[in-house]
Amino acid sequence: MSKLKTKSSAKKRFKFTASGKIKKGQAGKRHGMIKRSNEQIRDLRGTSTLSGSETQRIKRWMPYA
Protein backbone atom coordinates (compact mmCIF):
# COMPACT_ATOMS: atom_id res chain seq x y z
CA MET A 1 0.00 0.00 0.00
CA SER A 2 1.15 3.54 -0.64
CA LYS A 3 2.45 5.81 2.09
CA LEU A 4 0.19 8.38 3.72
CA LYS A 5 1.07 12.06 3.61
CA THR A 6 1.31 14.16 6.77
CA LYS A 7 -0.59 17.45 6.72
CA SER A 8 2.06 20.18 6.64
CA SER A 9 -0.09 22.57 8.67
CA ALA A 10 -0.49 20.00 11.45
CA LYS A 11 3.20 19.14 11.76
CA LYS A 12 4.00 22.84 12.15
CA ARG A 13 1.40 23.47 14.85
CA PHE A 14 1.19 20.35 17.05
CA LYS A 15 3.57 18.17 19.09
CA PHE A 16 2.89 14.80 20.71
CA THR A 17 3.59 14.12 24.38
CA ALA A 18 4.99 10.79 25.59
CA SER A 19 1.53 9.67 26.73
CA GLY A 20 -0.02 10.39 23.31
CA LYS A 21 -1.69 13.70 24.09
CA ILE A 22 -1.23 16.61 21.71
CA LYS A 23 0.24 19.96 22.73
CA LYS A 24 -0.73 23.19 20.97
CA GLY A 25 0.17 26.83 21.31
CA GLN A 26 -2.32 29.15 22.93
CA ALA A 27 -4.45 31.31 20.64
CA GLY A 28 -5.49 34.89 21.31
CA LYS A 29 -2.22 36.73 21.99
CA ARG A 30 -1.30 38.15 18.59
CA HIS A 31 -2.86 41.59 18.95
CA GLY A 32 -5.46 43.52 20.97
CA MET A 33 -3.75 43.07 24.35
CA ILE A 34 -5.11 46.38 25.66
CA LYS A 35 -8.67 45.08 25.82
CA ARG A 36 -7.69 41.83 27.56
CA SER A 37 -7.23 41.63 31.31
CA ASN A 38 -3.80 40.90 32.80
CA GLU A 39 -5.22 37.68 34.25
CA GLN A 40 -6.33 36.52 30.79
CA ILE A 41 -2.94 37.35 29.28
CA ARG A 42 -1.20 35.31 32.01
CA ASP A 43 -3.55 32.36 31.43
CA LEU A 44 -2.70 32.33 27.71
CA ARG A 45 1.04 31.78 28.27
CA GLY A 46 2.76 28.60 27.19
CA THR A 47 0.98 25.59 25.69
CA SER A 48 -2.17 23.58 26.31
CA THR A 49 -3.45 20.13 25.35
CA LEU A 50 -6.23 19.28 22.94
CA SER A 51 -9.51 17.63 23.88
CA GLY A 52 -10.18 14.00 22.99
CA SER A 53 -12.32 14.63 19.91
CA GLU A 54 -9.79 17.09 18.47
CA THR A 55 -6.96 14.65 19.25
CA GLN A 56 -8.55 11.97 17.05
CA ARG A 57 -8.77 14.39 14.12
CA ILE A 58 -5.14 15.53 14.44
CA LYS A 59 -3.88 11.93 14.72
CA ARG A 60 -5.51 11.22 11.36
CA TRP A 61 -3.55 14.11 9.87
CA MET A 62 -0.23 12.89 11.34
CA PRO A 63 -0.13 9.13 10.72
CA TYR A 64 3.56 8.58 11.57
CA ALA A 65 3.88 10.80 14.64
PDB file of N, CA, C and O in Angstrom:
ATOM      1  N   MET A   1       0.841  -1.182   0.000  1.00  0.00           N
ATOM      2  CA  MET A   1       0.000   0.000   0.000  1.00  0.00           C
ATOM      3  C   MET A   1       0.889   1.249   0.000  1.00  0.00           C
ATOM      4  O   MET A   1       2.015   1.232   0.496  1.00  0.00           O
ATOM      5  N   SER A   2       0.356   2.316  -0.563  1.00  0.00           N
ATOM      6  CA  SER A   2       1.152   3.540  -0.643  1.00  0.00           C
ATOM      7  C   SER A   2       1.261   4.226   0.711  1.00  0.00           C
ATOM      8  O   SER A   2       0.463   3.980   1.615  1.00  0.00           O
ATOM      9  N   LYS A   3       2.255   5.084   0.835  1.00  0.00           N
ATOM     10  CA  LYS A   3       2.454   5.810   2.091  1.00  0.00           C
ATOM     11  C   LYS A   3       1.441   6.933   2.218  1.00  0.00           C
ATOM     12  O   LYS A   3       0.965   7.471   1.218  1.00  0.00           O
ATOM     13  N   LEU A   4       1.114   7.283   3.456  1.00  0.00           N
ATOM     14  CA  LEU A   4       0.191   8.383   3.720  1.00  0.00           C
ATOM     15  C   LEU A   4       0.976   9.669   3.904  1.00  0.00           C
ATOM     16  O   LEU A   4       2.083   9.659   4.442  1.00  0.00           O
ATOM     17  N   LYS A   5       0.402  10.770   3.458  1.00  0.00           N
ATOM     18  CA  LYS A   5       1.071  12.057   3.615  1.00  0.00           C
ATOM     19  C   LYS A   5       0.644  12.714   4.924  1.00  0.00           C
ATOM     20  O   LYS A   5      -0.514  12.618   5.331  1.00  0.00           O
ATOM     21  N   THR A   6       1.591  13.379   5.574  1.00  0.00           N
ATOM     22  CA  THR A   6       1.308  14.157   6.774  1.00  0.00           C
ATOM     23  C   THR A   6       0.872  15.548   6.355  1.00  0.00           C
ATOM     24  O   THR A   6       1.461  16.138   5.449  1.00  0.00           O
ATOM     25  N   LYS A   7      -0.167  16.084   7.012  1.00  0.00           N
ATOM     26  CA  LYS A   7      -0.586  17.448   6.720  1.00  0.00           C
ATOM     27  C   LYS A   7       0.475  18.421   7.201  1.00  0.00           C
ATOM     28  O   LYS A   7       0.833  18.420   8.379  1.00  0.00           O
ATOM     29  N   SER A   8       0.981  19.251   6.299  1.00  0.00           N
ATOM     30  CA  SER A   8       2.060  20.179   6.645  1.00  0.00           C
ATOM     31  C   SER A   8       1.631  21.165   7.722  1.00  0.00           C
ATOM     32  O   SER A   8       2.428  21.519   8.591  1.00  0.00           O
ATOM     33  N   SER A   9       0.381  21.610   7.671  1.00  0.00           N
ATOM     34  CA  SER A   9      -0.086  22.570   8.670  1.00  0.00           C
ATOM     35  C   SER A   9      -0.094  21.951  10.060  1.00  0.00           C
ATOM     36  O   SER A   9       0.203  22.631  11.042  1.00  0.00           O
ATOM     37  N   ALA A  10      -0.430  20.670  10.152  1.00  0.00           N
ATOM     38  CA  ALA A  10      -0.494  19.999  11.451  1.00  0.00           C
ATOM     39  C   ALA A  10       0.895  19.789  12.034  1.00  0.00           C
ATOM     40  O   ALA A  10       1.091  19.980  13.234  1.00  0.00           O
ATOM     41  N   LYS A  11       1.866  19.400  11.208  1.00  0.00           N
ATOM     42  CA  LYS A  11       3.196  19.140  11.756  1.00  0.00           C
ATOM     43  C   LYS A  11       3.868  20.417  12.236  1.00  0.00           C
ATOM     44  O   LYS A  11       4.763  20.366  13.079  1.00  0.00           O
ATOM     45  N   LYS A  12       3.441  21.578  11.701  1.00  0.00           N
ATOM     46  CA  LYS A  12       4.003  22.841  12.153  1.00  0.00           C
ATOM     47  C   LYS A  12       3.373  23.322  13.458  1.00  0.00           C
ATOM     48  O   LYS A  12       3.997  24.077  14.203  1.00  0.00           O
ATOM     49  N   ARG A  13       2.150  22.894  13.741  1.00  0.00           N
ATOM     50  CA  ARG A  13       1.396  23.468  14.854  1.00  0.00           C
ATOM     51  C   ARG A  13       1.280  22.583  16.084  1.00  0.00           C
ATOM     52  O   ARG A  13       1.024  23.094  17.175  1.00  0.00           O
ATOM     53  N   PHE A  14       1.460  21.267  15.949  1.00  0.00           N
ATOM     54  CA  PHE A  14       1.189  20.346  17.050  1.00  0.00           C
ATOM     55  C   PHE A  14       2.396  19.469  17.351  1.00  0.00           C
ATOM     56  O   PHE A  14       3.174  19.126  16.462  1.00  0.00           O
ATOM     57  N   LYS A  15       2.536  19.111  18.642  1.00  0.00           N
ATOM     58  CA  LYS A  15       3.568  18.174  19.090  1.00  0.00           C
ATOM     59  C   LYS A  15       2.900  17.117  19.961  1.00  0.00           C
ATOM     60  O   LYS A  15       1.937  17.404  20.672  1.00  0.00           O
ATOM     61  N   PHE A  16       3.422  15.885  19.899  1.00  0.00           N
ATOM     62  CA  PHE A  16       2.889  14.800  20.708  1.00  0.00           C
ATOM     63  C   PHE A  16       3.655  14.694  22.017  1.00  0.00           C
ATOM     64  O   PHE A  16       4.873  14.868  22.042  1.00  0.00           O
ATOM     65  N   THR A  17       2.942  14.408  23.110  1.00  0.00           N
ATOM     66  CA  THR A  17       3.587  14.124  24.379  1.00  0.00           C
ATOM     67  C   THR A  17       3.896  12.625  24.438  1.00  0.00           C
ATOM     68  O   THR A  17       3.470  11.868  23.566  1.00  0.00           O
ATOM     69  N   ALA A  18       4.629  12.204  25.454  1.00  0.00           N
ATOM     70  CA  ALA A  18       4.990  10.794  25.586  1.00  0.00           C
ATOM     71  C   ALA A  18       3.764   9.916  25.822  1.00  0.00           C
ATOM     72  O   ALA A  18       3.756   8.748  25.432  1.00  0.00           O
ATOM     73  N   SER A  19       2.733  10.464  26.452  1.00  0.00           N
ATOM     74  CA  SER A  19       1.534   9.673  26.728  1.00  0.00           C
ATOM     75  C   SER A  19       0.533   9.695  25.572  1.00  0.00           C
ATOM     76  O   SER A  19      -0.529   9.080  25.668  1.00  0.00           O
ATOM     77  N   GLY A  20       0.857  10.396  24.480  1.00  0.00           N
ATOM     78  CA  GLY A  20      -0.022  10.393  23.308  1.00  0.00           C
ATOM     79  C   GLY A  20      -0.935  11.592  23.201  1.00  0.00           C
ATOM     80  O   GLY A  20      -1.683  11.713  22.231  1.00  0.00           O
ATOM     81  N   LYS A  21      -0.892  12.485  24.184  1.00  0.00           N
ATOM     82  CA  LYS A  21      -1.691  13.698  24.087  1.00  0.00           C
ATOM     83  C   LYS A  21      -1.018  14.656  23.108  1.00  0.00           C
ATOM     84  O   LYS A  21       0.142  14.472  22.740  1.00  0.00           O
ATOM     85  N   ILE A  22      -1.758  15.674  22.694  1.00  0.00           N
ATOM     86  CA  ILE A  22      -1.225  16.610  21.707  1.00  0.00           C
ATOM     87  C   ILE A  22      -1.155  18.006  22.319  1.00  0.00           C
ATOM     88  O   ILE A  22      -2.140  18.521  22.849  1.00  0.00           O
ATOM     89  N   LYS A  23       0.037  18.608  22.233  1.00  0.00           N
ATOM     90  CA  LYS A  23       0.244  19.965  22.729  1.00  0.00           C
ATOM     91  C   LYS A  23       0.018  20.954  21.597  1.00  0.00           C
ATOM     92  O   LYS A  23       0.329  20.675  20.439  1.00  0.00           O
ATOM     93  N   LYS A  24      -0.533  22.124  21.952  1.00  0.00           N
ATOM     94  CA  LYS A  24      -0.726  23.186  20.972  1.00  0.00           C
ATOM     95  C   LYS A  24      -0.401  24.515  21.613  1.00  0.00           C
ATOM     96  O   LYS A  24      -0.466  24.654  22.835  1.00  0.00           O
ATOM     97  N   GLY A  25      -0.055  25.486  20.802  1.00  0.00           N
ATOM     98  CA  GLY A  25       0.169  26.830  21.305  1.00  0.00           C
ATOM     99  C   GLY A  25      -1.144  27.509  21.625  1.00  0.00           C
ATOM    100  O   GLY A  25      -2.177  27.185  21.038  1.00  0.00           O
ATOM    101  N   GLN A  26      -1.109  28.441  22.546  1.00  0.00           N
ATOM    102  CA  GLN A  26      -2.321  29.151  22.927  1.00  0.00           C
ATOM    103  C   GLN A  26      -2.684  30.185  21.868  1.00  0.00           C
ATOM    104  O   GLN A  26      -1.810  30.860  21.325  1.00  0.00           O
ATOM    105  N   ALA A  27      -3.962  30.305  21.582  1.00  0.00           N
ATOM    106  CA  ALA A  27      -4.447  31.310  20.644  1.00  0.00           C
ATOM    107  C   ALA A  27      -4.866  32.564  21.412  1.00  0.00           C
ATOM    108  O   ALA A  27      -5.127  32.504  22.614  1.00  0.00           O
ATOM    109  N   GLY A  28      -4.927  33.687  20.720  1.00  0.00           N
ATOM    110  CA  GLY A  28      -5.487  34.894  21.314  1.00  0.00           C
ATOM    111  C   GLY A  28      -4.476  35.860  21.880  1.00  0.00           C
ATOM    112  O   GLY A  28      -4.842  36.698  22.705  1.00  0.00           O
ATOM    113  N   LYS A  29      -3.203  35.783  21.473  1.00  0.00           N
ATOM    114  CA  LYS A  29      -2.215  36.730  21.991  1.00  0.00           C
ATOM    115  C   LYS A  29      -1.447  37.435  20.878  1.00  0.00           C
ATOM    116  O   LYS A  29      -0.334  37.905  21.110  1.00  0.00           O
ATOM    117  N   ARG A  30      -2.002  37.518  19.704  1.00  0.00           N
ATOM    118  CA  ARG A  30      -1.300  38.151  18.588  1.00  0.00           C
ATOM    119  C   ARG A  30      -1.450  39.672  18.613  1.00  0.00           C
ATOM    120  O   ARG A  30      -0.494  40.397  18.340  1.00  0.00           O
ATOM    121  N   HIS A  31      -2.627  40.144  18.934  1.00  0.00           N
ATOM    122  CA  HIS A  31      -2.857  41.591  18.953  1.00  0.00           C
ATOM    123  C   HIS A  31      -4.058  41.873  19.851  1.00  0.00           C
ATOM    124  O   HIS A  31      -4.743  40.947  20.283  1.00  0.00           O
ATOM    125  N   GLY A  32      -4.313  43.152  20.134  1.00  0.00           N
ATOM    126  CA  GLY A  32      -5.455  43.518  20.969  1.00  0.00           C
ATOM    127  C   GLY A  32      -5.251  43.245  22.444  1.00  0.00           C
ATOM    128  O   GLY A  32      -6.209  42.913  23.143  1.00  0.00           O
ATOM    129  N   MET A  33      -4.020  43.377  22.940  1.00  0.00           N
ATOM    130  CA  MET A  33      -3.745  43.074  24.345  1.00  0.00           C
ATOM    131  C   MET A  33      -4.346  44.121  25.289  1.00  0.00           C
ATOM    132  O   MET A  33      -4.578  43.831  26.462  1.00  0.00           O
ATOM    133  N   ILE A  34      -4.597  45.318  24.793  1.00  0.00           N
ATOM    134  CA  ILE A  34      -5.112  46.384  25.664  1.00  0.00           C
ATOM    135  C   ILE A  34      -6.487  46.015  26.203  1.00  0.00           C
ATOM    136  O   ILE A  34      -6.790  46.284  27.366  1.00  0.00           O
ATOM    137  N   LYS A  35      -7.313  45.406  25.373  1.00  0.00           N
ATOM    138  CA  LYS A  35      -8.673  45.078  25.823  1.00  0.00           C
ATOM    139  C   LYS A  35      -8.749  43.812  26.661  1.00  0.00           C
ATOM    140  O   LYS A  35      -9.795  43.536  27.248  1.00  0.00           O
ATOM    141  N   ARG A  36      -7.682  43.039  26.735  1.00  0.00           N
ATOM    142  CA  ARG A  36      -7.687  41.834  27.559  1.00  0.00           C
ATOM    143  C   ARG A  36      -7.176  42.155  28.964  1.00  0.00           C
ATOM    144  O   ARG A  36      -6.352  43.051  29.152  1.00  0.00           O
ATOM    145  N   SER A  37      -7.681  41.407  29.943  1.00  0.00           N
ATOM    146  CA  SER A  37      -7.225  41.627  31.313  1.00  0.00           C
ATOM    147  C   SER A  37      -5.853  40.997  31.507  1.00  0.00           C
ATOM    148  O   SER A  37      -5.465  40.099  30.758  1.00  0.00           O
ATOM    149  N   ASN A  38      -5.120  41.466  32.510  1.00  0.00           N
ATOM    150  CA  ASN A  38      -3.803  40.895  32.803  1.00  0.00           C
ATOM    151  C   ASN A  38      -3.923  39.421  33.173  1.00  0.00           C
ATOM    152  O   ASN A  38      -3.054  38.615  32.840  1.00  0.00           O
ATOM    153  N   GLU A  39      -5.004  39.079  33.862  1.00  0.00           N
ATOM    154  CA  GLU A  39      -5.220  37.684  34.246  1.00  0.00           C
ATOM    155  C   GLU A  39      -5.386  36.802  33.005  1.00  0.00           C
ATOM    156  O   GLU A  39      -4.844  35.698  32.948  1.00  0.00           O
ATOM    157  N   GLN A  40      -6.132  37.290  32.016  1.00  0.00           N
ATOM    158  CA  GLN A  40      -6.329  36.520  30.792  1.00  0.00           C
ATOM    159  C   GLN A  40      -5.019  36.365  30.027  1.00  0.00           C
ATOM    160  O   GLN A  40      -4.741  35.294  29.488  1.00  0.00           O
ATOM    161  N   ILE A  41      -4.222  37.411  29.975  1.00  0.00           N
ATOM    162  CA  ILE A  41      -2.938  37.353  29.280  1.00  0.00           C
ATOM    163  C   ILE A  41      -2.023  36.332  29.955  1.00  0.00           C
ATOM    164  O   ILE A  41      -1.328  35.583  29.268  1.00  0.00           O
ATOM    165  N   ARG A  42      -2.012  36.291  31.285  1.00  0.00           N
ATOM    166  CA  ARG A  42      -1.202  35.313  32.009  1.00  0.00           C
ATOM    167  C   ARG A  42      -1.680  33.887  31.718  1.00  0.00           C
ATOM    168  O   ARG A  42      -0.867  32.981  31.541  1.00  0.00           O
ATOM    169  N   ASP A  43      -2.995  33.695  31.670  1.00  0.00           N
ATOM    170  CA  ASP A  43      -3.549  32.361  31.428  1.00  0.00           C
ATOM    171  C   ASP A  43      -3.211  31.837  30.034  1.00  0.00           C
ATOM    172  O   ASP A  43      -3.179  30.625  29.820  1.00  0.00           O
ATOM    173  N   LEU A  44      -2.960  32.737  29.086  1.00  0.00           N
ATOM    174  CA  LEU A  44      -2.697  32.335  27.705  1.00  0.00           C
ATOM    175  C   LEU A  44      -1.221  32.061  27.435  1.00  0.00           C
ATOM    176  O   LEU A  44      -0.847  31.827  26.286  1.00  0.00           O
ATOM    177  N   ARG A  45      -0.371  32.085  28.463  1.00  0.00           N
ATOM    178  CA  ARG A  45       1.043  31.777  28.273  1.00  0.00           C
ATOM    179  C   ARG A  45       1.242  30.298  27.989  1.00  0.00           C
ATOM    180  O   ARG A  45       0.420  29.462  28.363  1.00  0.00           O
ATOM    181  N   GLY A  46       2.345  29.988  27.323  1.00  0.00           N
ATOM    182  CA  GLY A  46       2.760  28.598  27.187  1.00  0.00           C
ATOM    183  C   GLY A  46       1.903  27.790  26.238  1.00  0.00           C
ATOM    184  O   GLY A  46       1.417  28.312  25.235  1.00  0.00           O
ATOM    185  N   THR A  47       1.715  26.514  26.551  1.00  0.00           N
ATOM    186  CA  THR A  47       0.978  25.593  25.690  1.00  0.00           C
ATOM    187  C   THR A  47      -0.181  24.973  26.450  1.00  0.00           C
ATOM    188  O   THR A  47      -0.264  25.074  27.674  1.00  0.00           O
ATOM    189  N   SER A  48      -1.080  24.326  25.704  1.00  0.00           N
ATOM    190  CA  SER A  48      -2.175  23.583  26.308  1.00  0.00           C
ATOM    191  C   SER A  48      -2.347  22.279  25.544  1.00  0.00           C
ATOM    192  O   SER A  48      -1.693  22.073  24.522  1.00  0.00           O
ATOM    193  N   THR A  49      -3.216  21.398  26.025  1.00  0.00           N
ATOM    194  CA  THR A  49      -3.453  20.126  25.353  1.00  0.00           C
ATOM    195  C   THR A  49      -4.829  20.134  24.715  1.00  0.00           C
ATOM    196  O   THR A  49      -5.737  20.829  25.171  1.00  0.00           O
ATOM    197  N   LEU A  50      -4.970  19.356  23.659  1.00  0.00           N
ATOM    198  CA  LEU A  50      -6.233  19.283  22.938  1.00  0.00           C
ATOM    199  C   LEU A  50      -7.205  18.342  23.627  1.00  0.00           C
ATOM    200  O   LEU A  50      -6.799  17.468  24.393  1.00  0.00           O
ATOM    201  N   SER A  51      -8.496  18.526  23.352  1.00  0.00           N
ATOM    202  CA  SER A  51      -9.514  17.625  23.880  1.00  0.00           C
ATOM    203  C   SER A  51      -9.477  16.304  23.112  1.00  0.00           C
ATOM    204  O   SER A  51      -8.785  16.186  22.101  1.00  0.00           O
ATOM    205  N   GLY A  52     -10.218  15.325  23.593  1.00  0.00           N
ATOM    206  CA  GLY A  52     -10.184  13.996  22.995  1.00  0.00           C
ATOM    207  C   GLY A  52     -10.672  13.961  21.559  1.00  0.00           C
ATOM    208  O   GLY A  52     -10.060  13.305  20.716  1.00  0.00           O
ATOM    209  N   SER A  53     -11.773  14.662  21.264  1.00  0.00           N
ATOM    210  CA  SER A  53     -12.316  14.628  19.905  1.00  0.00           C
ATOM    211  C   SER A  53     -11.373  15.309  18.919  1.00  0.00           C
ATOM    212  O   SER A  53     -11.213  14.849  17.788  1.00  0.00           O
ATOM    213  N   GLU A  54     -10.748  16.408  19.348  1.00  0.00           N
ATOM    214  CA  GLU A  54      -9.793  17.087  18.473  1.00  0.00           C
ATOM    215  C   GLU A  54      -8.533  16.243  18.286  1.00  0.00           C
ATOM    216  O   GLU A  54      -7.926  16.264  17.215  1.00  0.00           O
ATOM    217  N   THR A  55      -8.137  15.500  19.325  1.00  0.00           N
ATOM    218  CA  THR A  55      -6.955  14.652  19.247  1.00  0.00           C
ATOM    219  C   THR A  55      -7.117  13.592  18.169  1.00  0.00           C
ATOM    220  O   THR A  55      -6.175  13.316  17.427  1.00  0.00           O
ATOM    221  N   GLN A  56      -8.309  12.990  18.072  1.00  0.00           N
ATOM    222  CA  GLN A  56      -8.550  11.968  17.049  1.00  0.00           C
ATOM    223  C   GLN A  56      -8.372  12.556  15.656  1.00  0.00           C
ATOM    224  O   GLN A  56      -7.791  11.914  14.782  1.00  0.00           O
ATOM    225  N   ARG A  57      -8.863  13.760  15.443  1.00  0.00           N
ATOM    226  CA  ARG A  57      -8.773  14.392  14.124  1.00  0.00           C
ATOM    227  C   ARG A  57      -7.323  14.685  13.755  1.00  0.00           C
ATOM    228  O   ARG A  57      -6.917  14.459  12.615  1.00  0.00           O
ATOM    229  N   ILE A  58      -6.535  15.191  14.715  1.00  0.00           N
ATOM    230  CA  ILE A  58      -5.143  15.533  14.440  1.00  0.00           C
ATOM    231  C   ILE A  58      -4.324  14.264  14.198  1.00  0.00           C
ATOM    232  O   ILE A  58      -3.432  14.268  13.349  1.00  0.00           O
ATOM    233  N   LYS A  59      -4.605  13.187  14.919  1.00  0.00           N
ATOM    234  CA  LYS A  59      -3.876  11.932  14.716  1.00  0.00           C
ATOM    235  C   LYS A  59      -4.100  11.381  13.318  1.00  0.00           C
ATOM    236  O   LYS A  59      -3.213  10.733  12.763  1.00  0.00           O
ATOM    237  N   ARG A  60      -5.268  11.627  12.740  1.00  0.00           N
ATOM    238  CA  ARG A  60      -5.513  11.216  11.364  1.00  0.00           C
ATOM    239  C   ARG A  60      -4.635  12.005  10.396  1.00  0.00           C
ATOM    240  O   ARG A  60      -4.215  11.483   9.363  1.00  0.00           O
ATOM    241  N   TRP A  61      -4.365  13.253  10.733  1.00  0.00           N
ATOM    242  CA  TRP A  61      -3.546  14.110   9.867  1.00  0.00           C
ATOM    243  C   TRP A  61      -2.064  13.785   9.979  1.00  0.00           C
ATOM    244  O   TRP A  61      -1.300  14.083   9.061  1.00  0.00           O
ATOM    245  N   MET A  62      -1.639  13.174  11.097  1.00  0.00           N
ATOM    246  CA  MET A  62      -0.232  12.888  11.335  1.00  0.00           C
ATOM    247  C   MET A  62      -0.069  11.393  11.576  1.00  0.00           C
ATOM    248  O   MET A  62       0.088  10.976  12.724  1.00  0.00           O
ATOM    249  N   PRO A  63      -0.102  10.579  10.531  1.00  0.00           N
ATOM    250  CA  PRO A  63      -0.133   9.127  10.716  1.00  0.00           C
ATOM    251  C   PRO A  63       1.142   8.518  11.276  1.00  0.00           C
ATOM    252  O   PRO A  63       1.090   7.429  11.847  1.00  0.00           O
ATOM    253  N   TYR A  64       2.289   9.182  11.135  1.00  0.00           N
ATOM    254  CA  TYR A  64       3.560   8.580  11.567  1.00  0.00           C
ATOM    255  C   TYR A  64       4.142   9.253  12.796  1.00  0.00           C
ATOM    256  O   TYR A  64       5.299   9.009  13.138  1.00  0.00           O
ATOM    257  N   ALA A  65       3.370  10.092  13.466  1.00  0.00           N
ATOM    258  CA  ALA A  65       3.881  10.799  14.644  1.00  0.00           C
ATOM    259  C   ALA A  65       3.647  10.004  15.908  1.00  0.00           C
ATOM    260  O   ALA A  65       4.015  10.451  16.995  1.00  0.00           O
TER     261      ALA A  65
END
